[in-house]
Structure formats: C-alpha cells, structure tokens
Amino acid sequence: MEYLKINGEFPRLAPCGVTLGKFDGIHRGHMRLVEKVLEYKNMTGSKAVLFAIDVNEKMILSRKERADFLEKAGIDVLVECPLTDSFKHQKAENFIKEILLGDLHAGFVAVGEDYRFGYGRKGTPQLLKSFGAKYGFHAEVISKEMDGKRKVSSTFIREELKKGKMEKVEDLLGRPYFLAGEILHGRGLGHRMLLPTTNMIPDPDKLMPPNGVYVTVSHFENQVYGGITNIGCKPTVGGESFIGVETYLFDCSQDLYGKPCKVEFLHYLRPEHKFPSLEALKTQLLKDAQQGKDFMDKNQNIIYS
C-alpha cells in the first residue's frame, strides 16, 4: 500500500475509487465506505484510495495502526491530508475539480450522508453527486450506521472508550479496540518479584482507555494468548513518567522481546491503584488474573473466534 502524507502538493494518481473522511477509528460506518471502494476496485481494476483528513487530536487507531489495518483490508493508497488554513479555505467546487478529479482522477467517490468539505462546509454529498453527473464520475452516499437511536461515530466511541466500556467500544467499532506494537524490555521487576509481563508503549497519537487493569487477548503471529493488561504509570513501584502497557499472559513462558504484538482490550476490571507494598500488589494481581481467566472461560467462543 502507498502511504502518502500531503505536504503541499497533492499526488497525481491513476484512475481510482476514493472515499473521503476523517477515518480516525475505522468504525462500522467507515468500513461500509471502505467496502464500497473495494467493490469498485474489484469491478474496474482501478486502485482503492482512502483520503483521510488529518485530525489534530489523539486517534482511536494510531496512524501506523490505521495504515496497517487498511493495507490488510485491501486499500491501495492512503492519503493523509492535514487540515491547514489553505485547505480549510478552499472552495468545495475547487476541491472537486482540482484535487478529486485533477490530482486523484476519481472515477468513483463514496462518502457518508453527513460528510462536509470545503470553505464554510459548503461541500455536501449532493454537490458531489451533481458534479459527478456533470464531469463523469459516480458519487455514492452511504447512510449512517445506527446504534439504537444514535449514529455510530468517532465521537460516540471516544465517549465510551474514556469510560472504559470496552464491550460497547467493540460493538461500535465492529472489532475489539486494540494496541499494536513491538514488545519492549521493561525494568524486569515483574519477572523478579511480581508476575512476568510483556511491555509496550503506545504511540503518542493513540487515544487510550482509562488507566487500569483489563482482560485482554494478545496476538503474536500465529499464537494467541489470553491475559490481563495494566495501562498506567506503575505508582506502587516508583512510577514512570509515561503511560505504559504491561500484559501478563496466561500459560506463556516464551521470550517475546522484539516481536510484533496486537493486544485486544475486552473488559475493564478495575482502575489503577497505588498499593502499600509489593506483596499487596502481587496479591491483587493474582486476583485480577483469576478474574481474567474466569472471563475467558465464560467467553471462549467470542474471544477466540
């Protein structure tokens, strides 16, 4: 997959199908747009392009996670466009003629029903459809995914994620919330005195759930392990100056340092606490581990499907 970060000039692409939006989480609604450009790709042989407006806030998927996820989904080109002053002040009609048609050579465009673009947000799906009829590209407008009476949106997911409601986040995303990265060396305290853990540090642009302990599933290439994961700064053992992610894997004795890993967060157990001693912390971690195993036993078909 080509990963293009716009810095001034837009790329000149071959004829393609394009979907437009923020795409900071790739939730259920976003996936319908992705599927539309993939359908166009399969019908015409042209490339599938996702044009993402770069948001200036932490993202549900980090930029690297998003790129990897979209590549696996079949997207051929990811274009990241920062929301600069000049871009914000570009007229909607000029965006369609100069960028969508002139640079990207879009033969097909898929957008959500509430998508807006251009100066003053005057660009609408209806404007895209009328320009499509005039200039020879097809614009398809996709209705919003609903959760009861509320639209599935990144805002909705952010609200639930900040509350630690991982089951609801999974439902809105259409998959578990996850953190992807490489297993790093920690201080070794867990192996010596507590429970052996793997360590990861989230990207700075990643929106994390509340600090605390979670039931998780960790994926290493072809291996999958249940476990419990702590997000936080380790206040009982002196604290860290950064947010870390520590996972105790059930039934795993392998050396996993340096290996790529994806940790899926399934259920929030408790907030992070500072304990009076390492013994008290270890006692609580053993209780957390048992709760995690109980959760796994009750949900094996969902977790490992």
C-alpha positions in Angstrom: 0.0 0.0 0.0 1.2 3.5 -0.8 1.1 5.8 2.3 1.1 9.4 1.2 1.4 12.3 3.7 0.5 15.5 2.0 2.9 18.4 2.5 1.8 21.0 -0.1 1.4 19.3 -3.5 -1.2 16.5 -3.9 -0.2 13.3 -5.6 -1.1 12.5 -9.2 -2.8 9.1 -9.2 -4.1 6.8 -11.8 -7.9 6.5 -12.2 -9.3 5.2 -8.9 -12.2 4.9 -6.5 -11.9 7.3 -3.5 -13.6 7.5 -0.1 -13.3 10.7 1.9 -13.5 11.4 5.7 -11.6 11.7 8.9 -11.3 7.9 9.5 -9.6 8.2 12.9 -11.0 4.9 14.1 -12.3 2.9 11.1 -15.5 2.0 12.8 -18.5 0.1 11.4 -19.7 3.1 9.4 -16.2 3.7 8.0 -16.0 0.1 6.9 -19.1 0.5 4.7 -17.2 3.2 2.8 -14.1 1.1 2.6 -16.1 -1.8 1.3 -17.6 0.4 -1.4 -14.3 1.5 -2.9 -13.1 -2.1 -2.7 -16.2 -3.2 -4.7 -15.3 -0.5 -7.3 -11.7 -1.8 -7.4 -12.9 -5.4 -8.0 -15.3 -4.3 -10.7 -12.9 -2.0 -12.6 -9.4 -3.0 -11.7 -8.6 0.6 -10.6 -7.0 1.4 -7.2 -8.9 1.9 -4.0 -7.9 5.1 -2.3 -8.8 6.4 1.2 -8.4 10.1 1.6 -8.2 10.9 5.4 -8.4 14.4 6.8 -5.7 14.5 9.5 -7.3 15.4 12.8 -5.3 17.4 15.3 -6.2 15.1 18.3 -5.4 11.7 19.6 -6.8 8.9 17.4 -8.7 5.7 18.2 -6.3 4.0 15.8 -2.8 5.5 15.7 -1.6 6.5 12.2 0.6 3.4 11.9 -2.2 1.1 13.1 -4.6 2.7 10.7 -2.2 2.2 7.8 -1.5 -1.4 8.7 -5.3 -2.1 9.1 -6.2 -0.5 5.8 -3.4 -2.3 3.9 -4.8 -5.7 5.2 -8.3 -4.6 4.2 -7.2 -4.1 0.6 -6.8 -0.3 0.3 -4.1 0.5 -2.3 -3.4 4.2 -1.4 -3.8 6.0 1.9 -3.6 9.8 1.5 -3.3 11.8 4.8 -4.1 15.4 4.4 -3.5 17.9 7.2 -6.3 20.4 7.8 -4.2 23.5 7.0 -5.6 27.0 6.7 -5.3 27.0 2.9 -7.1 23.6 2.7 -9.9 24.8 5.1 -10.4 27.9 2.9 -10.5 26.1 -0.4 -13.9 26.3 -2.1 -15.8 23.0 -2.3 -16.1 23.3 -6.1 -12.3 23.8 -6.4 -11.6 20.8 -4.2 -13.7 18.6 -6.5 -12.2 19.9 -9.8 -8.6 20.4 -8.8 -7.9 17.6 -6.3 -10.6 15.0 -6.5 -10.6 15.0 -10.3 -7.4 16.8 -11.3 -5.0 15.0 -9.0 -6.7 11.9 -7.7 -8.5 11.1 -11.0 -11.5 9.7 -9.1 -14.0 7.7 -11.2 -16.0 6.8 -8.1 -16.4 8.6 -4.8 -18.1 7.2 -1.6 -19.0 9.5 1.3 -21.2 9.3 4.4 -24.5 11.2 4.4 -23.2 13.9 6.8 -19.8 14.4 5.1 -19.0 18.1 4.6 -16.0 19.7 2.9 -14.6 23.0 1.6 -14.8 26.5 2.9 -17.7 27.1 5.2 -18.5 23.3 5.0 -20.5 24.1 1.9 -19.4 20.9 0.1 -22.1 18.3 0.6 -22.8 14.8 -0.8 -25.5 16.4 -3.0 -22.8 18.7 -4.5 -20.6 15.7 -5.2 -23.5 13.9 -7.0 -24.3 16.9 -9.1 -20.6 17.4 -10.1 -20.4 13.7 -10.8 -23.2 13.9 -13.2 -21.5 16.9 -14.9 -17.9 15.6 -15.0 -18.4 11.8 -15.4 -17.7 10.2 -12.0 -20.1 8.4 -9.8 -20.7 9.6 -6.3 -22.4 7.2 -3.8 -23.8 8.4 -0.5 -23.9 5.9 2.4 -26.4 6.3 5.2 -25.1 6.3 8.8 -24.7 3.1 10.8 -27.0 3.3 13.8 -26.8 2.1 17.4 -30.4 2.3 18.6 -31.4 5.9 18.0 -27.8 7.2 18.0 -25.4 7.3 15.0 -22.2 5.3 15.2 -19.4 7.9 15.2 -15.9 8.5 16.4 -17.3 10.9 19.0 -19.6 8.2 20.4 -16.7 5.7 20.5 -14.4 8.3 22.2 -17.1 8.8 24.9 -17.4 5.1 25.6 -13.6 4.5 25.4 -12.9 7.2 28.1 -15.4 5.4 30.4 -13.6 2.0 29.9 -16.7 0.5 28.3 -14.7 -1.9 26.1 -17.7 -4.1 25.2 -19.6 -1.1 23.9 -16.5 0.2 22.0 -16.1 -3.3 20.4 -19.7 -3.2 19.3 -19.4 0.3 17.7 -16.0 -0.5 16.0 -17.1 -3.9 14.8 -14.0 -5.4 16.3 -12.1 -5.2 19.7 -10.2 -2.0 20.5 -6.5 -2.8 20.2 -3.0 -1.6 20.6 -0.4 -2.8 18.1 3.4 -2.5 18.5 6.6 -4.3 19.5 7.3 -6.0 22.8 9.9 -3.9 24.6 12.3 -4.6 27.5 10.9 -3.3 30.8 12.7 -2.9 34.1 12.4 -6.6 34.8 10.7 -6.1 38.2 7.6 -8.2 37.2 9.8 -11.2 36.3 11.8 -10.9 39.6 9.1 -10.0 42.1 5.6 -9.9 40.7 4.1 -11.6 37.6 6.1 -11.9 34.3 4.8 -9.4 31.8 5.3 -8.1 28.3 5.7 -4.3 27.8 4.6 -1.9 25.2 4.4 1.9 24.8 1.5 3.3 22.8 2.2 5.9 20.1 1.8 9.5 21.3 -1.2 10.0 18.9 -3.1 6.9 20.3 -6.2 7.5 22.4 -6.1 5.1 25.3 -8.8 3.9 27.7 -8.6 4.9 31.4 -5.6 3.7 33.4 -6.3 0.4 35.0 -6.5 -3.4 34.5 -8.2 -5.1 31.6 -8.9 -8.6 30.3 -7.1 -8.9 27.0 -6.1 -11.2 24.2 -2.6 -10.8 22.7 -1.8 -11.9 19.1 1.8 -12.9 18.2 1.9 -14.0 14.5 0.1 -17.4 14.7 -0.1 -17.5 18.5 -2.9 -16.1 20.7 -2.8 -15.8 24.5 -5.4 -14.6 27.0 -4.2 -12.3 29.8 -4.6 -9.2 31.9 -3.2 -5.9 30.9 -2.4 -2.8 33.0 -2.4 0.6 31.5 -0.6 3.2 33.6 2.5 4.6 35.3 3.2 1.8 37.9 2.7 4.0 41.0 3.4 1.2 43.5 6.9 0.6 42.2 8.1 4.1 42.0 6.1 5.3 39.0 7.0 6.1 35.4 7.0 9.4 33.5 5.0 7.9 30.7 2.0 5.7 30.1 3.0 2.0 29.7 1.1 -1.1 28.8 2.0 -4.3 30.7 0.4 -7.6 30.0 0.6 -10.8 32.0 0.0 -13.7 29.5 -1.7 -16.8 30.8 0.2 -20.1 30.1 3.1 -18.5 28.2 6.8 -18.9 29.0 8.3 -17.8 25.7 10.7 -15.0 25.2 8.7 -12.5 23.2 11.0 -9.4 23.3 11.2 -7.6 19.9 8.2 -9.5 18.5 5.2 -7.6 17.0 2.0 -7.9 19.0 -1.6 -6.8 18.9 -3.4 -6.5 22.3 -7.2 -6.5 22.2 -8.9 -5.0 25.2 -12.1 -6.9 26.0 -13.2 -6.0 29.5 -12.3 -3.4 32.2 -11.6 -4.9 35.6 -10.5 -2.0 37.8 -8.7 1.3 37.9 -5.0 1.6 38.6 -4.2 1.9 42.3 -1.1 2.6 44.4 -0.7 -0.3 46.9 1.1 -0.1 50.2 3.6 -2.8 49.3 4.7 -5.1 46.5 3.1 -8.0 48.4 -0.3 -6.3 48.4 0.2 -5.5 44.7 1.0 -9.1 43.9 -2.0 -10.4 45.9 -4.3 -8.1 43.9 -2.6 -9.1 40.6 -3.3 -12.7 41.3 -7.0 -11.8 42.0 -7.0 -9.9 38.7 -5.6 -12.9 36.9 -8.2 -15.2 38.2 -11.0 -12.8 37.2 -9.4 -12.6 33.8 -9.3 -16.4 33.5 -12.9 -16.6 34.6 -13.9 -14.1 32.0 -12.0 -16.1 29.3 -13.7 -19.4 30.4 -17.2 -17.8 30.0 -16.4 -16.1 26.7 -14.1 -18.5 24.8 -16.3 -18.8 21.7 -16.3 -15.0 21.3 -12.7 -14.3 22.2 -11.0 -16.9 20.1 -13.4 -17.0 17.1 
